[in-house]
Amino acid sequence: GSFAKIMVDGEEVDSLERVDAFQFLATIQQSEVTQFVPVSFAEGEERVTVWYQRVMPGERLMRPGVRFKIDEGSTLLSKLDFVSLMLALFLGTAALPHILIRYYTVRRPRDARKSTVVAIATIGFFYILTLFLGMGAMVSGVLDVESSNMSAPLLAQNFGVILFACISALAFATVLGTVSGLIVASCGAVVHDLMHHFMGMKLSEQSQVRTGKVVAAVVGSIAILLGIVFKDTNVSFLVGLAFAVAASANLPSIVMLLFWKRTTARGITASILAGIVSSLGLILFSPMMWNIYGLGAANAPVPLENPGIISIPLSFVVLVVVSLATQPAHVSAADAQVQAELIAK
């Protein structure tokens, strides 16, 4: 995209001087912006996508809720989809595996709480910066219309090779850090939690290390295959789905274990299974997946793009019901004391 008409204080100008972040957003709101809009149609056995330019007021572009209509022309479904995404992003942050595993690296609960505040503040600041990155890439004329995932690298390239190299290096470092954390969390969950504790398999240290390497290879291969399948999907949209799965599978167990004394191990297990199955099942039958299958998004059996509004409450309900149905006859004093200490902290 690019500026079709630049307006500053009600007057049209040919170019912009150096402006701060707020002046930049105000200029977009007053001006007219050219966007590239895709139109897809079938030509024989192939599907062709044509991109055409559309000029729209910047004020309309700056309106929130463009992805999900929540005011004019909105429907109950679009509002539910918006609420579902907000639930997933809000609750999923506290349930991501590669973030939860960091709590094992601190000595005191105070340090864990402090690191949580710092992490949330950093993530929130990054979310604010994405607004300026996206807007800057859109009006700079360097955005690849076929891939919205290239906004930041192409914007950096427009400012010179050095900045482009720094952004590219940071992107690779971020991806490697996140992927390594997820793989380590997956290995620990499968080898230590699932095989050793849940299934009762007695593995030596060498066997655990060897099994962990196999699990890492399998998880990495699955991630690569999924990356190939979803190569044309916007990364920010996939983040919402990942947060929904994390919130559905992990959040109910964490919250209820800390604040509800009657939580049982079977309730936690059932909640995790229900959260994973329901969230992934709803995603597999969603409009996005139906489009990938080539069946048309309008024909999807599940109209919601994000499963959070269904799978998260369902996981909580399953945990409560199963925990109430599997209450032990007697609770030892030691278990009661541990539960009380967790709640107090």
C-alpha positions in Angstrom: 0.0 0.0 0.0 0.9 3.7 -0.1 -0.5 7.2 0.6 -2.9 8.3 -2.1 -3.2 11.8 -0.5 -1.2 13.1 2.4 -3.1 15.6 4.6 -1.5 17.6 7.5 -3.8 19.9 9.5 -6.4 19.9 6.7 -3.9 20.8 3.9 -2.6 18.4 1.3 1.2 18.1 1.2 3.6 16.2 -1.2 5.8 14.6 1.5 6.2 14.3 5.3 9.0 15.6 7.4 10.2 13.8 10.6 7.2 13.1 12.8 6.7 11.3 16.1 4.5 8.2 16.6 1.3 10.1 17.5 1.7 12.6 14.6 2.2 9.6 12.3 -1.0 8.0 13.3 -2.8 11.4 13.1 -1.5 11.9 9.6 -2.8 8.5 8.5 -6.2 9.3 10.0 -6.5 12.5 8.0 -5.1 11.2 4.7 -6.2 8.7 2.0 -4.5 5.4 1.8 -4.2 2.9 -1.1 -4.7 -0.7 -0.2 -4.3 -3.9 -2.3 -7.4 -6.0 -2.1 -7.5 -9.7 -3.3 -10.2 -11.2 -5.4 -10.1 -15.0 -6.1 -12.0 -16.8 -8.9 -11.8 -20.2 -10.6 -10.4 -20.5 -14.1 -10.7 -24.0 -15.3 -9.2 -26.3 -12.6 -7.0 -23.5 -11.2 -7.8 -20.8 -8.7 -6.5 -17.3 -9.6 -6.1 -14.4 -7.2 -6.0 -10.9 -8.6 -4.9 -7.9 -6.5 -6.4 -4.4 -7.2 -5.9 -1.0 -5.7 -8.6 0.5 -3.5 -8.4 4.1 -2.1 -10.0 4.5 1.3 -10.1 7.2 4.0 -7.4 6.8 6.6 -10.1 7.5 9.3 -11.9 4.3 8.2 -8.6 2.4 8.2 -7.8 3.4 11.8 -11.1 2.1 13.1 -10.8 -0.9 15.4 -12.6 -4.1 14.8 -11.9 -4.4 11.0 -11.0 -8.1 11.3 -14.2 -8.8 13.3 -17.2 -6.6 12.7 -18.5 -5.5 16.1 -20.5 -2.4 15.3 -22.1 -1.6 11.9 -23.0 -4.8 10.0 -22.0 -7.0 12.9 -23.7 -10.3 13.7 -23.8 -12.4 16.8 -21.3 -14.8 15.2 -18.8 -12.0 14.5 -19.1 -10.7 18.1 -18.6 -14.2 19.5 -15.5 -14.7 17.3 -14.1 -11.4 18.6 -14.8 -12.3 22.2 -13.2 -15.8 21.6 -10.0 -14.3 20.3 -9.8 -11.8 23.2 -10.3 -14.7 25.7 -7.6 -16.7 24.0 -5.0 -13.9 23.9 -5.8 -12.8 27.5 -5.9 -16.2 29.1 -3.4 -18.0 26.8 -0.4 -15.9 27.8 -0.4 -17.4 31.3 -0.6 -20.9 30.0 2.1 -21.1 27.3 4.3 -24.1 28.0 7.6 -22.4 27.2 6.7 -19.6 29.6 5.4 -21.9 32.4 8.7 -23.8 32.4 10.6 -20.6 33.3 9.0 -20.7 36.7 11.1 -23.7 37.6 14.3 -21.5 37.2 13.5 -19.2 40.2 14.1 -19.9 43.8 11.3 -17.9 45.5 7.7 -17.1 44.6 8.5 -13.4 44.9 11.0 -13.8 42.0 8.4 -15.6 39.9 5.9 -12.8 40.4 8.4 -10.2 39.6 9.5 -11.9 36.4 5.8 -12.3 35.4 5.2 -8.5 35.7 8.4 -7.8 33.7 7.4 -10.3 31.0 3.8 -9.0 30.7 5.1 -5.4 30.5 7.6 -6.3 27.8 5.0 -8.3 25.8 2.5 -5.4 26.1 5.1 -2.9 24.8 5.8 -5.1 21.9 2.1 -5.4 21.0 2.0 -1.6 20.9 4.9 -1.4 18.5 3.3 -3.9 16.1 0.7 -1.1 15.4 3.4 1.2 14.1 5.3 -1.5 12.3 2.2 -2.6 10.4 1.1 1.0 9.6 4.6 2.0 8.5 4.9 -1.0 6.3 1.5 -0.4 4.7 2.1 3.2 3.7 5.8 2.8 2.7 5.0 1.1 -0.6 7.3 -1.9 0.1 4.7 -4.4 1.5 4.5 -7.7 -0.3 0.7 -8.0 -1.0 0.9 -11.8 -1.1 2.5 -12.2 2.4 1.5 -10.0 5.3 4.2 -11.9 7.4 6.9 -9.8 5.7 5.8 -6.4 7.0 8.6 -5.9 9.5 11.5 -7.2 7.3 10.4 -5.2 4.2 9.9 -2.0 6.3 13.4 -2.4 7.7 14.9 -3.0 4.3 13.3 0.3 3.2 15.5 2.1 5.8 18.8 0.5 4.7 20.7 -2.8 4.7 22.0 -2.5 8.3 18.5 -2.2 9.9 17.2 -5.0 7.6 20.1 -7.2 8.8 19.4 -6.4 12.5 15.6 -7.1 12.1 16.4 -10.4 10.3 18.8 -11.5 13.0 16.4 -10.6 15.8 13.6 -12.5 14.0 15.8 -15.7 13.7 16.9 -15.4 17.3 13.3 -15.0 18.5 12.1 -18.0 16.5 15.0 -20.2 17.7 14.4 -19.1 21.3 10.7 -19.8 21.2 11.1 -23.1 19.3 13.8 -24.4 21.6 11.7 -23.5 24.7 8.7 -25.4 23.3 10.8 -28.4 22.3 12.4 -28.6 25.8 8.9 -28.3 27.4 7.6 -31.1 25.1 10.5 -33.4 25.9 10.0 -32.8 29.7 6.3 -33.3 29.4 6.5 -36.6 27.5 9.5 -38.2 29.2 9.2 -37.0 32.8 5.5 -36.4 33.2 3.8 -38.8 30.8 6.1 -41.8 30.6 7.8 -41.7 34.1 5.0 -40.5 36.4 1.7 -41.0 34.6 2.5 -44.3 32.8 4.9 -45.6 35.6 7.7 -46.5 33.2 11.0 -46.8 35.1 13.6 -45.3 32.8 17.3 -44.8 33.6 18.9 -41.4 33.1 20.5 -42.5 29.8 17.1 -43.8 28.6 15.4 -40.6 29.5 18.0 -38.6 27.6 17.8 -40.9 24.6 14.0 -40.8 24.6 14.1 -37.0 25.0 16.1 -36.7 21.8 13.7 -38.9 19.9 10.8 -36.8 21.2 12.6 -33.6 20.2 13.1 -34.9 16.6 9.4 -36.0 16.4 8.1 -32.6 17.7 10.4 -30.7 15.4 9.3 -32.7 12.4 5.7 -32.2 13.2 6.3 -28.4 13.6 8.0 -28.3 10.2 5.2 -30.1 8.5 2.6 -27.8 10.0 4.7 -24.8 9.0 4.6 -26.0 5.4 0.8 -26.6 5.5 0.1 -23.1 7.0 2.7 -21.3 4.9 0.2 -18.9 3.4 -1.6 -18.1 6.7 -0.9 -15.0 8.7 1.3 -15.6 11.7 -0.7 -13.4 14.0 -3.8 -15.4 13.3 -2.0 -18.6 14.1 -0.8 -17.1 17.4 -4.5 -16.6 18.4 -5.1 -20.3 17.8 -2.0 -21.4 19.7 -3.1 -19.2 22.7 -6.5 -20.8 22.6 -5.1 -24.3 22.7 -2.8 -23.4 25.6 -5.5 -21.7 27.6 -7.9 -24.6 27.0 -5.4 -27.3 28.0 -3.3 -25.7 30.8 -5.1 -22.7 32.3 -8.0 -24.5 34.1 -5.5 -26.9 35.9 -3.3 -24.1 37.0 -6.1 -21.9 38.3 -8.2 -24.6 40.0 -5.2 -26.3 41.6 -4.2 -23.0 43.2 -7.7 -21.7 44.3 -9.9 -24.8 44.6 -9.1 -27.3 47.4 -11.2 -30.1 45.9 -9.2 -30.4 42.6 -8.1 -34.0 42.0 -5.4 -35.5 39.7 -8.1 -37.2 37.6 -9.9 -33.9 37.2 -6.8 -32.2 36.0 -6.1 -35.1 33.5 -9.6 -35.0 32.2 -9.5 -31.2 31.9 -6.3 -31.3 29.9 -7.6 -33.9 27.5 -10.9 -32.1 27.1 -9.2 -28.8 26.4 -6.8 -30.3 23.8 -9.4 -32.4 22.0 -12.1 -29.7 21.9 -9.8 -26.9 20.8 -8.0 -28.9 18.1 -11.3 -30.4 17.0 -12.9 -27.0 16.6 -9.9 -25.7 14.7 -9.9 -28.7 12.3 -13.5 -28.0 11.4 -13.1 -24.2 11.3 -13.5 -22.0 8.1 -9.7 -21.5 7.9 -9.1 -25.3 7.8 -12.0 -25.8 5.4 -10.4 -23.3 3.1 -7.1 -25.2 3.3 -8.9 -28.4 2.5 -10.2 -26.7 -0.6 -13.9 -27.1 0.5 -14.7 -23.4 0.9 -14.8 -21.5 4.2 -18.5 -20.9 3.9 -19.1 -24.7 4.1 -17.3 -25.2 7.3 -19.3 -27.1 10.0 -17.9 -24.8 12.8 -18.4 -21.1 11.9 -16.0 -19.8 14.6 -12.4 -18.9 13.6 -11.2 -19.2 17.2 -12.3 -22.0 19.6 -11.5 -20.3 22.9 -15.1 -19.3 23.8 -16.1 -22.9 23.7 -13.1 -25.0 24.6 -11.9 -22.9 27.6 -15.2 -23.0 29.6 -15.6 -26.6 28.6 -12.2 -27.5 30.1 -13.2 -25.7 33.4 -16.5 -27.6 33.6 -14.9 -31.0 32.9 -12.3 -30.3 35.7 -15.0 -29.4 38.2 -17.3 -32.3 37.3 -14.6 -35.0 37.3 -13.0 -33.6 40.5 -16.3 -33.8 42.3 -16.9 -37.3 41.1 -13.4 -38.5 42.1 -13.1 -37.1 45.6 -11.0 -39.2 47.9 -12.6 -40.7 51.0 -10.0 -39.1 53.3 -7.6 -36.3 52.7 -4.3 -36.6 54.6 -3.2 -33.7 56.8 0.0 -33.4 54.7 -2.0 -32.9 51.5 -4.3 -30.4 53.1 -1.3 -28.4 54.4 0.4 -28.4 50.9 -2.8 -27.2 49.4 -3.2 -24.4 51.9 0.4 -23.3 51.4 -0.1 -23.1 47.6 -3.2 -21.0 48.0 -1.5 -18.7 50.6 1.4 -18.0 48.2 
